[in-house]
Amino acid sequence: MEDQQRLNNLLSEINVYRQQAELIQQQVELIQASISEVDALSNTLDDIEGKDSIEAFVPVGAGSFVKGELKNTDEIIVSIGSGIAVKKDADGAREILSRQKEELQDSLDKMLANLQQVTDVVGNLSAQAEQLTAAAQGNMTQMS
């Protein structure tokens, strides 16, 4: 019975770590999406730089867009976090985006390292659970 209790505890612990891994995986996906957005904005800056005006689809809400003309593409309002945005030229905006991407990449690296640690723990606990199960089955076979 002691082995059964230990097995139940291991299985509970495994479930907790698996849930933690799922949460970390969701965070990883959010960070990856943010990195993609920064990359897309950087590419857009490259495309519009130096142009007097450019046609674009402007969001007007509820997933709807209107064709419009962007003028003065030399000034870009860039979010710097916490609901704050600043006006920058293309180079200044790229500088901010570069820093944001570095921070996101650092966060991603940390999340992936955490995910690997949790995955390793789950693997170790699963191996222990399998050993207990095999030992219990061996004892049951001997009793028969």
VENDA-V397883 format. One record per residue. N is the residue number from 1. SS is DSSP state (hx for helix, st for strand, lp for the rest). PSI is psi in radians with two decimals (NA if undefined). Layout:
n->(N | N)
ss->(SS | SS)
psi->(PSI | PSI)
//
This chain:
n->(1 | 2 | 3 | 4 | 5 | 6 | 7 | 8 | 9 | 10 | 11 | 12 | 13 | 14 | 15 | 16 | 17 | 18 | 19 | 20 | 21 | 22 | 23 | 24 | 25 | 26 | 27 | 28 | 29 | 30 | 31 | 32 | 33 | 34 | 35 | 36 | 37 | 38 | 39 | 40 | 41 | 42 | 43 | 44 | 45 | 46 | 47 | 48 | 49 | 50 | 51 | 52 | 53 | 54 | 55 | 56 | 57 | 58 | 59 | 60 | 61 | 62 | 63 | 64 | 65 | 66 | 67 | 68 | 69 | 70 | 71 | 72 | 73 | 74 | 75 | 76 | 77 | 78 | 79 | 80 | 81 | 82 | 83 | 84 | 85 | 86 | 87 | 88 | 89 | 90 | 91 | 92 | 93 | 94 | 95 | 96 | 97 | 98 | 99 | 100 | 101 | 102 | 103 | 104 | 105 | 106 | 107 | 108 | 109 | 110 | 111 | 112 | 113 | 114 | 115 | 116 | 117 | 118 | 119 | 120 | 121 | 122 | 123 | 124 | 125 | 126 | 127 | 128 | 129 | 130 | 131 | 132 | 133 | 134 | 135 | 136 | 137 | 138 | 139 | 140 | 141 | 142 | 143 | 144)
ss->(lp | hx | hx | hx | hx | hx | hx | hx | hx | hx | hx | hx | hx | hx | hx | hx | hx | hx | hx | hx | hx | hx | hx | hx | hx | hx | hx | hx | hx | hx | hx | hx | hx | hx | hx | hx | hx | hx | hx | hx | hx | hx | hx | hx | hx | hx | hx | hx | lp | lp | lp | lp | st | st | st | st | st | st | st | st | st | lp | lp | st | st | st | st | st | st | st | st | lp | lp | lp | lp | st | st | st | st | st | st | lp | lp | st | st | st | st | st | lp | hx | hx | hx | hx | hx | hx | hx | hx | hx | hx | hx | hx | hx | hx | hx | hx | hx | hx | hx | hx | hx | hx | hx | hx | hx | hx | hx | hx | hx | hx | hx | hx | hx | hx | hx | hx | hx | hx | hx | hx | hx | hx | hx | hx | hx | hx | hx | hx | hx | hx | hx | hx | hx | hx | lp)
psi->(-0.57 | -0.70 | -0.66 | -0.72 | -0.74 | -0.71 | -0.78 | -0.73 | -0.76 | -0.76 | -0.68 | -0.76 | -0.72 | -0.77 | -0.69 | -0.80 | -0.62 | -0.69 | -0.70 | -0.72 | -0.68 | -0.74 | -0.76 | -0.72 | -0.69 | -0.72 | -0.71 | -0.79 | -0.68 | -0.74 | -0.74 | -0.67 | -0.70 | -0.71 | -0.71 | -0.68 | -0.74 | -0.75 | -0.74 | -0.74 | -0.72 | -0.74 | -0.68 | -0.73 | -0.73 | -0.70 | -0.61 | -0.21 | 2.32 | -0.05 | 2.41 | -0.70 | 2.82 | 2.49 | 2.46 | 2.81 | 2.18 | 2.23 | 2.35 | 0.08 | 2.74 | 0.61 | 0.30 | 2.66 | 2.70 | 2.43 | 2.28 | 3.11 | 2.19 | 2.19 | 2.79 | 1.09 | 0.08 | -0.28 | 2.22 | 2.32 | 2.08 | 2.32 | 2.32 | 0.17 | 2.85 | 0.56 | 0.25 | 2.39 | 2.64 | 2.68 | 2.25 | 2.79 | 3.10 | -0.75 | -0.73 | -0.69 | -0.72 | -0.66 | -0.82 | -0.78 | -0.65 | -0.79 | -0.74 | -0.74 | -0.69 | -0.78 | -0.74 | -0.73 | -0.69 | -0.78 | -0.72 | -0.78 | -0.74 | -0.74 | -0.72 | -0.64 | -0.74 | -0.74 | -0.71 | -0.73 | -0.80 | -0.70 | -0.71 | -0.74 | -0.77 | -0.72 | -0.77 | -0.78 | -0.65 | -0.69 | -0.73 | -0.73 | -0.70 | -0.68 | -0.76 | -0.72 | -0.78 | -0.72 | -0.71 | -0.70 | -0.63 | -0.72 | -0.67 | -0.67 | -0.70 | -0.58 | -0.43 | NA)
//
